[in-house]
């Protein structure tokens, strides 16, 4: 186990992989999409098609967000778009 490291503090909910997995229904296929940018129309259409291709699946949209550069869309704004 690593000691002395701490996750950065964000103004939005941050979950570990185990915490995310615990929210998913057992026995269901998951169509997952991970992105660091706000979702646009092409992403939305891709997600709909992917979920349609996997019968009885649930869709997990997993935003990733970390430190941003000057001029970037703020992390909290990015998360709010999801």
Buried (B, 14 or more C-beta within 10 A) or exposed (E): EEEEEEEEEEEEEEEEEEEEEEEEEEEEEEBBBEBEEBBEEEBEEEBEEBBEEEEEBEEBBEBEBEEEEEEEEEBEEBBEEE
